[in-house]
Amino acid sequence: MATSSILPLHLPSCARRSVRASAAAVATALTPQSLEEAFGRKSLKFAADPAGNATAELSVRNGSSLQLRLGDGLVTSYKPKVYWKEKDDCREVLYTVGDPAKLNGGLGLVLNQVSSKGAAEALLVGSDWTVKDVELGCTKGKLDISYVVTLNPLSLVTALIVRNVATKSVELTSAVLNHIKFDKRNGTSKHG
C-alpha cells in the first residue's frame, strides 16, 4: 500500500512523503512555488490556501488525501477512502470552517512548557516554521520540535518528537485539537 508522510523517508519504491519544519538559518522559504520546485513530487504538492498560507497536499493511490498548513502545522482537511453503502468514495472527515484568515477546526497541535511555578508557556504559537529536507519542525529555546504527519491509504497518523538540547530537564504538556465528523459512533480510532 502506498503511504504519504511528512517526514524524511527516502524509500525508492514507496510513495511516502513527509515535511518537517525547522527554524534553521538556511532553509527553504514557505512560498508554494519554491517548495514545489525543491520538494514537489507526484503525491506531494505545494500550494497556497485562500488566505495565502503555504500548504502541502499529500495523496496516496487509493485517492485518500490531506492538506497541511505549513505555517503552523494545522491539518486543514483529511479525506480518506471510505466504503459507504456499496459505494467507494473519498469523504472529508476532518475539515476547517470559517474565514480562511482565521480558521476553526482541523487537526492542530498544542505544546506547552510548564515552568517551576506551574505556569505553562505555549511553545508553538508564533514559531517561525520552515521546510527543510522535506521535514516540518521548529526550534524553540532549547527544544528541537518535529511534527510528523503520515497519510496511509486508510488512516492519518501524527507524531510529535521533542528533543531537549539543554542541560536541565523540562516539563511539557501537549494536546491534539481536532474537529472530526463521523457518520457512526464507531467511526474513529485513537491509539497512544
Secondary structure, DSSP 8 states (H G I E B T S, - for coil): ---EEES----TT-------B---SS-B-S-HHHHHHHH-BTTEEEEE-TTS-EEEEEE-TTS-EEEEETTTTEEEEEE-EEEETTEEEE---B-EES-TTS-EESEEEEEEEE-TTS-EEESSTT---EEETTEEEEEETTEEEEEEEEEETTEEEEEEEEEE-SSS--EEEEEEEE-B--SSTT------
